[in-house]
Amino acid sequence: MSRLTDLDIFLYLRKSRKDIEEERKDGHDTLQRHRTTLLAVARKERHNIRRIYEEVVSGESISERPEIQTMLRAVEAGEADAVLVVDLDRLGRGDMLDQGLLDRAFRYSNTKVITPTEMYDPDSQTWELVFGIKSLVAREELKAITRRLQSGRVSSASEGKSISKKPPYGYARDENLRLVPDIETAWVVRKMFEMMRDGHGRQQVANELDRLGIKPPNPKRDTWSPSSITAIIKNEAYLGKIIWGVTKYTKRNGKYTRKKMPRDKWTIKENAHDPLVSQELFDAANKAHTGRWRPSTKPTNKLSNPLAGILKCGVCGYTMLYQPRKDRPSSFIRCNTPSCRSVQKGSAFHMVENQVIESLRELESLVELSLNKPSPNEESAVPYKKMLIEKKLQEVGELDNQKGKLHDLLERGIYDVDTFVERQQNLVKRIDEIKTEINQIEAEIQREEIRQNSAHVFLPTLATVLSKYPESSPEKKNELLKLVIESATYIRKKDWEAGRFEIRIKAKL
């Protein structure tokens, strides 16, 4: 088909595995080369570049590539007339599910795909045939590359090389991909095994490491968890082994599922590096670890905590733990997150529950008062906001005119390509920001106009909750509270006296 001009387009660039191999040979920058090519096409055909999406990952699945996910949402919303790519396979070489996602996004929104030499129109009769054949060829090429990579990984593991994303805790990795003991953390691993062998539980080991100020391997956590202790105790890498193929990942519906493989399917290299623990210590620690296992408490379908799923810790945001106490007149509620133990304390459950109900009664009075005495500024707010929307729409029109003049400046040589793209992206960004502001103001107007009506609906519901609550079962209480409470937070600092705490409620108003 003939080439179209003056389209609103997205640029999409992705570096593939093959590109990485080519870069190693001649040292060129693939993304820069493709960017130059696509910008030249856009300049020649006078396309309006609304946005540039770049992927620096080589994942085969769309689910692994955040940039194309963002772009496809914009495509489905009809924000562009076409997408400009170096080749069709840059959009994806995944399975049939991925191809269906691409086909649906472009066909339903009637968004074209442009390359430097071809133009694909979803409305044409040959779209499905051409798109299907090119996608099939790309997938077969990807499968061949994947097989070569997997074969290379197995060979590396059989040679004793560490090919995981990061070395096991306690080890570093040298330039030959061999594991070597890490001076700063190797002794920590030995201490874990020794403590476990001597009868300490996972939580005791974790608490001791926290007390010593030792950082956990997960940088997102401030404290050690029992699960991380288990992972280290069971890892045979500390015996000097390299093991590959323990888990097989299979993709289904765009997502990976894990399956543990039998031991005879693993690739195991003995004496691949210096062990951190002896076989005797490893066996003793694992025997002690297994011996401490206890079956989980039998689950019950009966809810005993009226605040379940409602009350959150005001420090970490996690759900508060409800603890029945047979030896005390009242149950207890506290945060079970290790990092909160030294920050805030728990309270008697009946006191917390009473405070929640009292807060709802105060809210009932405030809503009644607001209905009887509206704010004096309330009447003038909506007209003012509507005038503000009109001004912002005028600003959008002016920016659209400026955007149209950019191509002229590019053609006259006043702007180079980089400056043109930068200015155009700035204008598009500003237009999007103003449109977002308009949407927010419109939402405020809508909320303001329906606030009175929603308050009239909320008030009788709240009254019903407060009247039925005292005589209801814990499960029914929970249902009633969720009718009027979006969320609630609990705060009690460690230095506060007994009985002092704060409950903050976000109502469904």
PyMOL commands that set and color helices and strands:
alter all, ss='L'
color gray80, all
select helices_A, chain A and resi 17-26+30-44+62-64+66-76+88-90+96-109+127-158+186-197+202-211+226-233+236-239+263-265+279-291+338-340+349-372+378-411+417-471+474-484
alter helices_A, ss='H'
color red, helices_A
select strands_A, chain A and resi 8-14+48-55+82-84+112-114+119-120+171-173+179-181+242-244+247-252+255-260+267-269+311-313+321-323+332-334+347-348+485-491+502-507
alter strands_A, ss='S'
color yellow, strands_A
deselect
rebuild
show_as cartoon
